């Protein structure tokens, strides 16, 4: 069941919200939690009921391991082997479903051993709920958490607004909210803010991302089939995908925040105008923010971070980004995409250090027009778009066809029927929106702030600010109506596949 579907919007969501608040008011918050758990499991099982056993088994296993780790920790006798068993079991489960076919295919290609393995279907959300539970086990071992009630722990794992495609929530952000009585009291402000987030996110997905995604698919499909492309067609296709994944991910993030608010829960930010980034370091502070936080806290810092010199720091960055690329998909294009971003980060870090040595006294400018900043944003955007070609391409051959066409190394004869002048006007308008407009959290900042936690972002309100008045109600209603009427061609969010 997709957020952008009639059955979700018209049936599942209203029934779940109404039942939640009625049960909380007339019975108890525990019953309301159980209702939300049951609804979340129904939502997850809608795609394939057979995987309900997988997510429930994972939650039960991790809770049991966590309880054992907690008991050892309380007795001042931390049990590292028990933690390693828990982490290894989680990674083994993830590895089998996500990478088994990839591993077998590569072994067969290298050694020609003829291994066979039936196609393993990737369960939805396995990457997200696996990472969340690994973080919980590590924090229990390091005494950065305590053992929660199982019902609240299960709700933390299966809470449907963030279950399928993130954000990768942290127990420190979520568990305190589940324990607060005010979470279970109906507040019309939460409903208004949540519906606004949901409406604008839905519009980004079905009206913008899906529309522009058709242009990207045309070009990348042509490249995959070996058809020649004009340079401008390849650039247009790369730009179309760059905009598609931006509005697709931004739309999902807004919808997840809005849905959680309908239940009184605040999710962490996961997307904050990444194409406004002045460098790649800044980009990764804005793009998939909760994944960046997990990679930093549980991989990069665990490897030693920058505590053992620049050479080890650089190595740790490359390892972290290699794993980040592999997390996104079982394919070498994803791996190289991660390595490429790792190289970007190294160049960025060393350039910053060189600038600091050459001009230690940094001069701050209050000028509104800063050519250097504009150039930095443009160059960062260019580097990100170059990497997105690898990310989108089905294989290296497709990526190379795209790069050759983009840089004039191939002669093209393909004429895209869909690439008419209005498409370029549309993409130019979307770029202007990405670079110059406030994002939705900034519009809503007077009424929504993300939960406190490690890496939490304080969002400052923009000059254009949302208010609970008739004007904004009309704007939101029109945006929702346009999006709702555009639901005929349903498509999954891009991050569902990761």
C-alpha angles and dihedrals in degrees: 000000000000127000086231096059135100094235092054097045099038102035119010100043100047093044092049095048095045093047092048096055095039092052092045092051101041102030121013144297089252090060090046089052090050090050091052091048091051091048091049092050090048089051092049093045093050089082096047121344092201091074093059087086089054097055093041091048090049092051093047093047094048093045090052092047089046092052091052092047090048092052092052092045093051090053089054090246106110112200109216095177089057091052091048091051090053095047093044092050091052093048091045091054092047091044094053097049097037105032110020095095091042091052095047093047092052094046090051091049093050102037103019091224094148097231114174130203128171114245108278111218112221111234115229117261096005092131092051101046091041093056092045092054095044088055090050093052093047092049092049089053092048091046092245092125142025134228112277131205109278094235091055090044091053090049088051090055100043104030098142103217091067101021104092105041108003158205093223094236123206122226091233089062098043109032097061089053092052088054096052118098093214090064089071097048117095111245116184091207089062090048093051094046092043094051091049092053090046095048095050092043091051090050091051091052105043102027101036112018097041092045096050090039090068089063092051092049092053093055100040091046090053090050091048090054092051095248116154117250133202113238093247091052092054092047090048091050093049091048091047091055091044088057095039095057090044095055094036093055094037090050093050091048092051092047092049092050091048094048092049091050089057085067095043094257125128116211122204119257114265102174129037115172095294094180088066088064115127093208141001093268088056090046092059090049087059105034119074087343096184093052089050089051092050093048090048098046102038104029113019096041092039089055089054102271110214095328096103103051137283096289092056091042090056091047092049091050092052093048091048094049091044088057090043090056092047090050089060094059147337097256138095092239089063091046093051089045089057092045090049091054088047089056090048090053093049092051089047093051094047092045090053091050091049092050090050091054095046096044110017093169102070113203115219118215127203093192114127092216110060112168092192093055092046091050091048092052091047094049092047090051090050092052092048092049091051089054093047089064089065091043093054099038117098092221143349093273091060092046092050091049088054094047093046091052093044093054097041097254094126133047114234133205101172118119114199111217091202096051098089125149093265090060091060090047088051092050092047090052091050091051090051088051092051093049105036111025126082115251123244096260088055091050090050098038095113089060104027132047123167118248120275116261145111109324094007114166123224106218116211116210119249124234087255102062133181117243131185094248140118095267094056091042089057093046092049092046093052092047091050094046093052091048094045092051089051095059096099092098103051118193134177122252111259093239092058088084094057 
